[in-house]
Amino acid sequence: MIRNYIKIALRNISRQKFYAFINITGLTIGLTTSLLILLYIVDEFSYDTFHKNAEDIYRVNLLGRMSGQEFNTCYSSAPVVSGFVKEIPEIEDGCRITDWEDIIVKYGEDAYTEKKVLLADSNFFDFFSFVLIQGDPKTVLKKPNCIVLTESAAKKLFGYTGRGDNRPIGKSLLVGTDEWACTVTGIAEDPPHNSHFHFSMILSMESWDYSRGTVWVSNALLTYIKLNENADWQNVQGKFPGLVMKYIGPQVQQFLGISIEEFFEQGGAYGFYLQPLLDIHLFSTTDNDLEPGGNINTIYLLTAIVFFIIVIACINFMNLSTARFSDRAKEVGVRKSLGASKSRLRLQFLNESVFFTIISMILALIVLSLVLPQFNLLSGKQMSVGLLYNFQYLAGMLLLVLFVGIIAGSYPAFYLTSFIPVEVLRGKIKAGLKSGGIRSILVIFQFTLSMGLIICTLLIYKQLNHLQHKDLGFDKENVLVIRNAEALGTNKLAFKEELMKLPQIESASISNLVPPDVDYSDVFRPRGGDEQDHGFNYCFVDQDLLETLNLTMTDGRFFSREFTSDSGAVVINEAAAKLIGWNNPVGEKLQTFWKENDEDVREVIGVVKDYNFQSLKKEITSLVIFLGTQGNNILVKLNAGDVDKKIELIETKWKSFAHGAPFDYSFIDDDFNAKFRKEQQLGKIFFVFTGLAIFIACLGLLGLATFTAEQRSKEMGIRKVLGASSNGIVKLLSQEYLKLITISFIVAIPVSYIIISWWLKNFAYKINIGVFSFLLGGIIALIIAILTVSYQSIKAASKNPVESLRYE
């Protein structure tokens, strides 16, 4: 029976090659898109699954409010892990890590800047499942000054050739500007791409005195815990408030001079919570993850795109199958007259639909293997087709084929078998778009989805363009940041002065933090008034930052070399003045708590206009600027012109001062753009898949227009004989479709508005949605549809009426 169904399907394909091409092309594109997004989603959900007992591992996060400043961080203090393991029997083990970025590593005469250096507890390789190739996992990080290299780092430093190469083991590296001697004790595989943190080197935690600290409110480590197999993590989390009272309470009293109960009564908050390891990549909401993670909302959006494209392809199949029912109606009538049941006929049509889908799936797998490398570049992934070739995904593809085949074939199967055989054989049933009310609804639904995707894509690009060109409150263009200025040692000021002598450089400034990464915070107390403590971001800069970033002062002045007293002064931003409630901040006093036995009170000498010193996903917060040259960054404002030559010139100067330290730099505008790399990738993906959706929808529209023109061929011939113009015939053939597309546009407006409003909630600075993008999206879709329909309509209108009427 199935063999017979296949023969019938092949016969119909050969008879209706054009419509078969449209159906197979649409389904192939839809299935290829589905497989691409399926790979993307599978990859996103695969993060950290390679760890043994990953479902029992949790990260300890910290959520609270102090001095009016809320925080949600993945960092906790040194004693947390030992305290939790001691107090909570359900916790089997714990491990701490932290990251050091832009660390100089030297071996012999060679020096490199390492971007991803971790410090980790001695049980790191037992706790996590990163593969240690050489060394004992129990001892490689046990002693101070031990370091484990990844294969990539070992190859760069020692020319490491593989697992049998023992040359790196036992070698000594000089780490950091203090040239801290560390011994290589192990080699590890490079972390897989689907890990929520990566590293090139791991230093032993024992090397850092802080790790042995007992202060519970100094948070600089990430703490992970592993629960017993049958432990309930929510019950474990329920024990945290008691530990806060026991361990945090005395230190609140010590450092703030109030009891923890008073701290809570004054609006403060301080609490730990657990986040499953497998949720970190997609669901983390902490402010300072080790690396930018994914976003579950992106998964929802991409899933919606897959659904839309599959539905559009299925609607094509439904519409073309039912529109051509007169070609199959007599076949159905004859089969019914010969005794075929409705169920048997429906099964035949469903089998044909599934057969089409199987052909399309085979083609989709071929297309997938060709386009996946480009999709990887587009999405920043490292996926391979091999991920699909296991039992689970093969079963999933089979279910997808059946689902698409049945959905696409169900309406035609029921529609074509619903006619009475006698009426069919007498030719009483007429075809055409007007007779297909459901078909019209499907066209509207199809173009509603397509227009919605166009509008959303336009608005996504508009938002990204808004962020890239937003006035940040300072000039980010041509500002180069030298990242490892501490390598200059005592030559830092001399190097800066040499740069200032170059005509290609407008200005230069030393700073410990630069936008968009100013995220150090502390508690300061305004003197006078209620003297309430407040949380502020802060940074240390020299006198030239104002000119280098072209900042604007709204009151008072910036630091100046003419005033030696500025070393005891501060400059604040407008947000800080507003937080404190100062109307005239200049001359006011601000107290820090950095000196244990002596008050450190600073005078406010100026107010700088608010500028974005953090990611544009955050609103501008309070900032206190101190004078100091201890920063590790030198900002260099370049003149316009040949940037590459200027960089070469700066690097030459660097080499004469840095004693072999690597020259590591970036540009501030690139750093800001990097904060939105995920969103930029999403925008590109949206653009590509929106184009595919429109293409599939237009294929279906072309098929319907072609069929309608064929069905009304005699009518058009008679109209031309009676004097109808070609323009009139084109208008007649096109207007029905244009009405449907106009209705689609009206429906698409509220749908796309809801979707894009939901997406824009992720941004502190967002566009005004307005009406222009909706109108532009509708016009684009309308033009594409008009060109698609008009092509076939003009072709039909240009046809000689004699050819249409000859067989009469």
N, C-alpha and C positions, 0 to 999 in steps of 0.2 A: 504493500500500500504506500509506504513512504517513498519507495522507488518511483511509483507512479506519480506521486505528488511532485517529486523532484523533476520528472520529465515535463510535467505540466508547467512548472515554474520556469524551466529553461526555455520551453516553447514560448511562453509569454514574454520572456526577456528578449528573445530573438525577434518577436513580432513588434515589440514596443521598445526599441533600443534607446530612443531619446528619453522616454520616461523612466526606464530602468536605470539609465545613466544618472539621472537626477536623484532618484531614490538611493542608489548605491553610494553616490558621491556624498549626499547629505548624511547618510548613516555612517559612512566611513569617517568623515570629519567629526561627527558627533562622538563616535566611539574612540577615535584617536584623542580627542580632547578629554574624554572621560578617563582614559588610561593615563594620560599625562597628569591630570589632577589627582587621580588615584595614587600614582607614584608619589606625588608631592605630599599628599595627606599621609600616606603610609610612612614616608620619611619623617614628617613632622612628629608623628606619634611614636616613632621608633627611638626618640632621644632618650638616652640613659637606660634603655632596655637591655643593653649588653652586660650590665652589672649583675652579678649573682645576687639573688634575693633583693632585687631592686625594689620590689613592692614593700619591703620592710624598712627601707631607708628613708629618712626624713631630714629636711633642713630646718634648723631652728631660726626662725625670723623674729624680729623685734618690732612691735607696734606701740607707739606712744605719743605723748604730747608733753613738751617741756618748755616752760616760759613762752607759751603761746604758739610754739612751732611744732607742728605735727611731723612725725617721721614714721616711715615704714621701710625697714632696712633688713637685708639678709645678713648683716654683720652683728656679732655678739661678742662678749668679752672672753678673755682667756680662761677664767675659772668655770665657765658655764658647763663645759663638757664633763669635767670631773665632778662638779656638784650634782648634775643631773644623774649621772651614772651611780653616784653614791646614794642619792635620795629616792630614786625611782627604780624598783627592781625589774620592771618590764623592759628597761633599756639594757640591751645586751652589750653594746659597745658604742664608742663615739670617736669622731675624727675631726680635726680642725685643719683648715687651709687658709691661706690668704695670698694675694697676688702682689707682685712687684712688677711694674711696667718700666720699660725704657732703661733697663739695667745694663751697664757696660760690663762685658766679660772679656778677659784677656787670657791668651795663652801664648807665651813667648812674645814675639813681636806683633802678633795679630790681635786685633780688638774688634769686637762686634757689639752692637746694641741689640739686646734680646727683649722682645716685646712681651713675652709670656713666661715669666718666672714665678713659680709658686713656692711657698713654704708650706710644709705639710708634716703632720705627726708621723711617728715612726711606724704606725700600723696602716699607713695610706694604701699600700699595695695588697694588704689583706682585707681592708675594709671595702675598697673599690676593686673593680675587675680590670684595671689597666694592666696590660701585659708587660711583665718585667723579663727581658731577654737574658740579661746578665746581672748577677748579684742575688743575694738572699733577701726576699721580701721582708723578712722579720728584722733585718739588721742594716739595710742600705741607708735608712734614714734615722738610725738609732742614736748616733753620736753627733755632737756639734760639728759644724763645718763639713758635712757630707753633702754631696750633690749627685743627683741622678739626671742623666741626659736622655733625651729622646734620640732615636736613630738619626733624625734630620740634623739635630744639633751636633751629635757626635761626628756626622759626616762633614759638617761645615768646619768644625774645630780641628778634627784629627784625620779627616779623610776616611772615616769609618766605612768598611766595605761589606759588613754583614755580620751574621750571628757568630761566626767563628773568629771575628777580629777582636782581640782582647786589648789592643793598644790603649784605648782611653782609660781603662780601669787603673786606678792608682795615680793617675796624673793630677797635677794641681792646677787649678784655675784661680785667677784673681777676679773677684766679683765686686762690682760697685766702684764708686769713686774712691772709697777708702782702701781699695784693693785687698779685700778680705779673702784670704787663702782658703780654698775649699778643695777637698779631695773627691775625685770621681769614684763613686762606689757601685754604680749600676748603669745599665742601658735599658731603656724601655721603648716599646713600640710607640710610634706617634699616636696620640689619642684619636679615636675614630671621629669622623666629622659630626656624628650624631651624639656628641657629648655636650652638656650645657656649659662646660668649661674646658679649656685646652691649655697646654703648657709645652714649653720646649725644654725646661729644666725644672727640677724640684730640689729645693734646699731643705735640709732637716730643720724642723721647728725648734729643736734644741739649740740651734745657733742664735736664736733671738731671745734676748732676756725678757721681752714683753710676754712671751708665751708662758712664763712661770709667774705672771702677776696674779694678784688676788683682788684686784678692783673689778667689781661686777658692772660698773657703769662706764667703763672705757671700752668701746666696741670697735675692734679692728680685725676680727677673725670670723670666718664662716664656720659654723658648727653643724656637723651632720651626726645623726644618731641612728643606730640600728636597733629595732625593737625585736623582742622575742617573737617567735613564729605566731603564737596565738594572742598576742597583745592587741588591745584595742587602742589605736592612736588617739582617739578622742578622749578616752579615759586618762591616758597619759597627759594629754594637753590640759585636762581638767585639774591636774596637780600643780601646774605652773604658778597660779596665783599665790599658793601657799609658800612656794619657794621665793617668789618676789618679796613677800613680806619678811621672810627669814633672812635673805641675803641682801636684797636691794635696800630694804628699810633702814638698816643701820648706816649704810653708806649715804643715803639721802640725808639722814640726820647729820652725818659727818661733813658732807660737802655743802649742803644747802642750809643747814642749821634749823631744819624743821622736821617733824616726824613724817613718816610716809602717809599717815592718815591726813595730816594737814596738806601734804603735797597733792593728794587726790581731791581734797575739798577745794583747793585753789584751782582746780581744773586740769591738773596734771594727770598723766596716764603713763603706765609702763607695764608692758606685758609681752610674754613670749607666745608664739604660736608655731605649730608644725606645718610644714608644706611637704607633701609627698615628693620624693625625688622625681617620679615620673610626671609630675605636674609642673615642674619648674620651667621647662622650656616654653610651654604654651600658656600657662596660667599665672605666672609670677607677676605680681604687681608692686614688687619692692622697687625702691628708687635707684638702687645702685648694684644691680646684678653684675657678676663678673664679665659677662658678655651679653650683648643684646639678644634677647630670646625671640621666639616666634609669638604669634598672637592668635588665639583661638578664633577671634573675629575674622581673621583672614581665611581660616579654614571654612567658616560659615559662608563667607562670600564666594570662595572658590567652589564650594559644594553647590551653592545656588547657581553659579555660572554653568556647571556641568549639567544640572537639572534643566536649566533654560535651553541649553544647546541641544540636549537629547530630546526635549519636548518639541523644539522647533523642527528637528529632523523627523521625529515621529509624525508631526502634523503634516509635513510634506508628504510622507508616505500615505497617510490617511486621505488627504485631499486629492492627491493624484489618483489614488485607487478608486475613490468614490466618484470623482469627476469622470473617470473613464468607464463608469459602470455599464454604459450602453454597449461597449465592446465585449463585456463579459456577461451581459444580461441574458443574451440568447443561450450562451453556454449553460448558465445557471438554470434557465427555463427548460432546456432539453434534459439536463441531468435530473431535475425535479420530476419531469414528465416520465422519465425512465425509472423513477422510484428512489432516487437519492434523497436521503433525509436532510433536514436542515443542519443537524449536528455534524453529519458527514461532510457537508459542503463547508460549514464553518471551519471544521478541522483542516480541510484542504487549504482554505485561504490563510489560516493561521500558520500552517506549515510553509506556505509560500513566503509569508512574511518572515518567519524564522530563518528560512533558507537565504533570503536577501540579507538578513542580519549576519548570518554566518559568513557569507561572502565578504560583507563589509568589515567584520571583525578580522578576518584574515588580512585584508588590505590594510586595516588600521594598525595591525601589528607590524606590517612592513613599513608603513609610514612612520610609526612610532620610533622604530630603530634608526630611521633617517633624521628625524627632527629632534630626538632627545638631546643630542649634544648642544644644539642651539637653545633648547629650552633650559638646559642646565646653566648656560651663560646668562640667559634672561632672568632666571630665578635664583641664581647663586647657589645652586645645589650640585651634588655629586652623585646623581642617580644613574642606575643602569637598568636595561631591560631585564636583566637576569633576576631582578627582584620579583618580577611577575611569574617566573617559571618555578613555582613550587605549588604544592597541592592546594593550599589555601587560596592563593590568588588565581590559579587556574579554575578552581571551583567558583570563585567570585566572577571571573570572566564568563563562565558558562551561565551563571545566573543572570549576568548583565545581558547576554545574548537573548536568553529566554524572556527576560523582562521587556527589553526593547522590542523584540519580535512580537510578543503578545500584545503589548500596548499599541504598537504601530498597526498591527493587523486586526485588532479586536473590532474597531468600529467598521472598517470595510467588510469584515466577515459577517457581522450581524446585519449591516446595511444591504449588502448584495444578496443575501439569502432571504430577505424579508418580502420580496415581490411575489405576486401570484403568477405562476407559470403562463397561464393563458394570456394575461395582459402583456407580459413580456414578449411572448411570441407574436402577439398581434401588433407589437410596436407602439403600445399606448403610453409607455413611460418615456418621458423626455428628459434629456440631460441639460445641463447648464448651471451656471453659478447661482442664478436666482432660485433654482429649485433646491439648492443645498443650503438651507438655513444653518445647519450645524457646521457645514463647511465654511460659511462666512464667519461664524463665531470663532472657528479655529484659526482663520486667517487673522482676525482681530487679535486673538490671544498671542499668536506667533509674532506679530509686529509690535504688540505691546511689550513683549519681552525684549525684542531687538532694540526698540527705541529706548526702553529703560536702561539697557546696557550702554547705549550711546550717550545718553544724558549723564549717567553715573561716571563714565569714563571721562567725559569733558570736565565734570566737576572735580574729579580726582586730580586731573592734570592742572586744573585751575588752582586747587588747594596747594599742590606741590610747588607750583610756580609762585604762588603767594609766599610760601615759606622761604623759597630760594631768593626772592627779591624783597623780602620784608625789610623795612628800616629797623636795624637792630639797635640803634642809638649810638653806634660807632661805625667807623669805616673798616670793613673787613677785607677790602680788596687789596691785593698785593702786600699782605702782611704775612711774612714768613716767621715761623716759630722754630727756633733751635731748641731741641728737647733736652739735651743732656749737658747743659752749661756747667753743671757742677764738676764735670771732667776737667774744666779749665783751672780749677783750684783757685789760687791767688791771682791768676791771670784773667779772671773773669771781667773785671772792670777795665783792664788794659785792652782786652779784646774788643769790648764794646766801644771804647774810645777810638780804636783803630777803624772800626766799622763806620763810626760817625764822620770820619775824615773822608770817606769815599763819596764822590759826587752822585753816585747811583743810589745812595741811601738817604732818605729824608730824615729818618729818626730811628732810634732803637731804645728798648727799655727792658729792664730785668724784672721778672715776676715769678713768684712761686707757682701760681696757677694762671691759666689763660682761658678765655672763652673757647668752647662752651663747657669747660670742665671745672669751673669754680664751684666746688661742692664741699669745701671745708666749712664747718660750722662750730660755734661755741656760744656760751651764754655770757652776755655782758649786762651790766647794770647802769642805767642812766642815773646820774647824780642829780638830786633835786626832784621835786614832785613826789610821787609815790614810791620812787626808786624800785620799781618792779623789774625783776630779771626778764630778759628777752633773749630769744635765740636768733643769732645772725649768721649769715655766711660771711666769710672774711678772706682776705688775701694780703700778701705783702708785695709791694711794687716800689720802683724807684721814681724819681721826679719826672721822668720823661714819658710815662704811660699816657698822660693826657694828650700829648702831641702825637704819639705813635698811633693811638687808636682814634684820634680826633674826637675825644669825649667833650661834652659840653658841661660847663659849670653853671648851676642855677643860683648859687649863693656862695659867697666867700671865695676862697681860692684853693688851688691844688698845692701839693708839696713843691717847695722851691729850695734851691741851694742857698738862697739868700737868707734863709731862716734856719739857723742851727737848732732851734727849738722844735722843729717839725718832727724830730725823732720821737717826741712824746705826744704827737698829735694824730688825729685820724680825719679821714674824709668819709662821709657816708653818702648813700644814694637817697633819692626821694622816697623810696619805699621804706627805708629804715626810719627816716624822719616821721613818716606817716604812722608807722607801727608804734613808735614811742609817743607820738602826739605832740611833737615839737613844731611850732609854727615858725620860730626863728632859731634854727639849730646852731648857727655859728656862735661859738663862745660857750656852748653847753659842754658838759663833761660826761664821759663814758668810762665806766670802770671795768677792767678785765680782772680775771681771777688767776692770772698766770704767775704771780709772785706770792709765795706762801706766807712770808712774814712781813710783807710790805704792800701797801696799796698801790695799784697801777692804774692811775686815773689819767685819761687822755682827753685833750681838748678837741672839740670839733672845729676844724678851720674852714670847712667847705662842704658843699652839697653838690654831687655830680648828678646830672640828669640820668634818670633810669635808662639802663641799657641791658640787653639780653646777654648775661654772662653764663647762662646755662642753656640746655636744650630748649628749643621753641615749643616743646611739648609741655613746658612748665611756664607759668606766669612769672614775671619778674618779682623776686623776693628781696628782702632786706640785705644790704651789703655794707660791711665796714672795711675800709681800705687803710692798711698800716704802711708806714714807710720802712723799707728794708731791702737789702740786696742779696738776701740768702736764697733767692729763688733759683730753680733749676732750669728756667726757661728764659731765652732772650727773644723778644719780639722785634722784628726788623721790618720797617716800612720802606718798601722799594719804590723807586720812581717807575713810571710807566715805561714800557719798552721791552727789550729782549730779556725775559726773565731768566732763561737758561744761562746766559752769560753772567748775569748778576749772581746767580747761585754758584757758578764756578769761581767767581771772584771771592765770594764770602768763604767758600770752602778752602780756597788757597790761604786766606787769612787764618782760618780755623786751624789748619795743619801746622801753622807756625807757632800756635799757642797751646794746642791740645795734647802734645806729646803722644801722638799715636791713637788717641781716642777717636772713635768713628764719628763722622758728621751726620747727625740725624735731624731731619727737619720735616715740617709739613706747613701747609697754608691754612689759615683760620677759616677761609671760606670752604675749603675742602672738608675741614673738620666738622663744620656745621652741616654740610650736605651729607656727611657720613652718618649723622644721627638719624637721617631719614632714608637710609638705603633700602630698608625693608618696604617702606611705603613707595619708593621709586620703582622697586621691582614689582610690587603689586600693580602699580599704574601701567607698567609695560605689559604685564600679563593680561590685565583688563583690556588694554588696547588690542592685543592680538586676538583674544577670544571674542571680543565684541565684533571685530572684523569678520571672524569666522561665522558668528551667529548671523550677521547681516548677509553674508554670502550664502549661507544655507537657506535663509528665508527668501532671498531673491531667486535662488534656484527654483524653489517651490512656486514662487510667484510667476516666474518665467514658464514653468510647466503648465500652470493653470491658465495663463494668458494664451499660450500656444494651443492648449486644448480648446479653450473657448473660441478662439479664432477659427479652428478647424470645424467645430460644431456649428458655427454661425457663418460658414463659408458661403452657403447658398443665399442666406439673408443679405450678406455684404454684396454679393454679386447682383442681386435684384436691386438693392439700394443704389449701386453705382449706375446700373442701367437706367434707373429712374432719375438720375441726376445728382445723387448725393456726392459731396466733395470728399476727397481723401481726409481732409482735416476733420470733417464731421464724423467720418467712420472711426478715425483714431480716437476722437473724443468719446464716441459711443462705446467703443471697446474698453476704454481706460477708466471711465468715470465710476463704474461699479467698484473697482479695486481702490481707486483713490478715496472713495467714501469710507471704505473699510479701514484704510490706513489713517485717515483723519480721526476716525473713532479710536483707533489704537493710540494715537498721540494723546488724545484727551484722557484715556485711561492710564497711560504711562506716566503722566505728570505726577499725580499723588503717590504712585508706587515708588518712583525713583526719588521723590522728595523724602519719603520716609526712610528709604535705605541710606541715602547720602547723609541725612541728618544724624542717623545712628552712627555712621562711620566718623563723622566730624567730631563726635564727642571725645575722641582720643586726643584732640588738639586744644591747646590753650589759646592759640591764635588761629582763627578760622575765617574763611571767606564769607561774605554775604552771598547766600545762594542766588538770590535774584531770579529774574525770569529769562535773562538772555540765554543761558545755557540750555534751558528747556526749549526755547524757540529754535536755537541753533541745532539741537539734537533732532527736533522734529523736522526741521528743514532738510538736514542731511539725509535722514531716513526717507523723507518724501521725494527728494531729488533722485536718490538711488532707486526707489520704487518706480518713479515716473520713467526713468531711463530704461528700467527692466521691462515694464509693461509696454511703453511706447515703441520699443524696438519691434516687438511682435505685432503690435497694432499697426505700425507703419508698414510692416511687411505684408500684413493681411490687406490693408487698404490699397497697397500698390499692385495687388494681384489683378490680372486681367479677368473681368467678370465672365468672359467666355469660358475660361478654365473652370470656374466654380459651377457654371450652369450646364457645361457640355453634356454631362451624363443624364441630364433631364431631357 
